[in-house]
């Protein structure tokens, strides 16, 4: 079952790992942070994320608020804070499998 929570985007960055570009988004839920890595179709992921959250620049993502639907501490969907607009990162992978890694950080370990 998906759990919906409100979150603040703490950081958004692009990383080069093994000659592949990855998108890293950190969601802050107050007492817990979750990190989402998107590996597939980075330009499309960036576009969808900006459009869904309602900002026009990658630099303005940190500090923006959104909704997050997760299952077992894994981010499944990212939504606009008020509108019924959702981005599903797992849909970017052509095989239909989730194209991301997740990391959950608790309390002081952020």
C-alpha positions in Angstrom: 0.0 0.0 0.0 1.3 3.5 -0.9 1.8 5.9 1.9 1.4 9.7 1.0 3.5 12.3 2.9 4.4 15.9 2.5 8.0 16.7 2.0 10.5 19.5 1.3 13.0 18.9 -1.4 16.3 19.3 0.5 18.6 19.0 -2.5 18.7 18.2 -6.2 21.9 17.3 -8.0 23.3 15.7 -11.0 26.1 13.1 -10.6 28.4 11.3 -13.0 28.9 7.7 -11.9 30.7 5.1 -14.0 30.4 7.4 -17.0 26.6 7.7 -16.6 24.6 10.7 -15.5 22.3 10.3 -12.5 19.8 12.6 -10.9 19.8 12.7 -7.1 16.8 14.1 -5.2 16.7 14.3 -1.3 13.3 14.6 0.3 13.1 15.9 3.9 10.1 14.6 5.9 11.2 16.3 9.1 12.5 13.3 11.0 13.6 11.2 8.0 15.2 12.0 4.7 14.8 9.8 1.6 17.2 10.0 -1.4 16.0 9.1 -4.9 18.5 8.3 -7.6 17.1 8.3 -11.2 19.3 6.5 -13.8 17.2 6.4 -16.9 16.2 9.2 -19.3 17.7 12.0 -17.1 16.5 15.0 -19.2 12.9 13.7 -19.2 13.1 13.0 -15.5 14.3 16.6 -14.8 11.6 18.0 -17.0 8.8 15.9 -15.4 10.1 16.8 -11.9 10.2 20.5 -12.5 6.8 20.5 -14.2 5.2 18.4 -11.4 6.6 20.3 -8.5 5.8 23.6 -10.2 9.1 25.3 -10.5 10.9 26.5 -13.7 14.6 26.0 -12.7 16.6 23.1 -11.3 18.2 25.6 -8.9 14.9 26.4 -7.3 13.9 22.8 -6.5 15.7 22.8 -3.1 13.2 24.3 -0.7 10.2 23.4 -2.8 7.4 21.4 -1.2 5.8 18.4 -2.7 3.9 15.2 -1.9 5.6 11.8 -2.0 3.9 8.4 -2.2 6.2 5.7 -1.0 6.0 1.9 -0.3 8.4 0.3 2.2 10.6 3.4 2.4 10.9 3.6 -1.4 9.7 6.7 -3.3 7.2 5.6 -5.9 5.6 8.9 -6.9 6.3 12.6 -6.6 3.3 15.0 -6.6 2.5 18.7 -6.7 1.8 20.1 -3.2 -1.8 20.9 -4.1 -2.7 19.9 -7.6 -3.4 16.3 -8.8 -0.2 16.2 -10.8 2.2 13.2 -10.3 5.6 12.1 -11.6 6.4 8.4 -11.4 10.1 7.9 -11.9 9.8 4.1 -12.4 7.9 4.8 -15.6 11.0 6.2 -17.2 12.7 2.8 -17.6 11.6 1.3 -21.0 11.5 -2.2 -19.4 8.8 -1.0 -16.9 11.1 -1.7 -13.9 11.9 1.1 -11.4 15.0 2.9 -12.7 16.3 4.1 -9.3 18.1 3.3 -6.1 16.9 4.5 -2.8 18.5 5.4 0.5 16.8 6.4 3.7 18.5 8.5 6.2 17.2 8.8 9.8 17.8 11.5 12.4 21.4 12.6 12.9 22.8 10.5 10.1 21.7 12.9 7.4 
